[in-house]
Amino acid sequence: MPWPSRKRDKGAVSDKKEPDAKIAKTEEESPDTEEEEKSTKPPAGSSKSGWKNWKKTKESDTGGEESKITYCHWLLKSEPESRLEKGVDVKFSIDDLKAEPNQTTFWDGVRNYQARNFLRAMKLGQQAFFYHSNCKEPGIVGIVKIVKEAYPDHTQFDQKDPHYDSSSRKENPKWSMVDVQFVRMTKRFIPLSEIKAHYLAHKADGGPLKNMMLFTRQRLSIQPLTQEEFDFVLSLEEEKPH
């Protein structure tokens, strides 16, 4: 039996640990106009201060040329702790994903237009961070990949589902979902508080996380990442937690 809704775009609540990084009950709605980016090799690691040594590594790989800023990676938020929504438990942790057949499942329940557009922009093989939200310690716990591109979300037509949408029609479905597969756990848990510290530093000095949607568009449960953002956050798994 498939798990209940992976995302609560319509019914999510704030991350308890970091009130600044909220998943609110109603996400902002705006169209997705971002482009895709060329893939580059992730950095070997980074220094305690974060991005300066990472930048040197990046420039040595690319000859110092700045690539076009586009999105080709993702961050998917899901709740690892039980919470009832219209009588249905929407809990879904990365361990739940690992327990699925072939460690694969559909990512359903998205009810925000911009988040839906991001889902529709996902391509086969693209990777995403699995982010635990609305819990004692929110943050990144693993990596998944897209194994089926966007198709109609069946829960929009299920009157028993908490994300049923009576205005959606089967001949023209409003909502989409993708299939994701577990790739691996991150080498360590990367907490929101740590990512936020880097974001604030990069916002001041122009580092790769300066525009990260985790902080500029906190309410979205589906968020795109640039190659630089993905690479930098991934490099944090090599560092000892501070």
ABEGO torsion letter per residue (X at the ends): XBBBBABBAAABBBBAABAABBBBABBBBBBBABBBBBBBBBBAEBBAAEAAAAAAAAAAAAGGBBBBBBBABBBBBBBABBBBBGGBBABBBAAAAAABBGGBBBBBGBABAAAAAAAAABBBGBBBBBBBBGBABBEBABBBBBABBBBBBAAAABAABAABBAABBAABBABBBBBBBBABBBABBBBAAAAAAAAAAAAAAGBAAAABAAAABAABABBBBBAAAAAAAAAAAABBBX
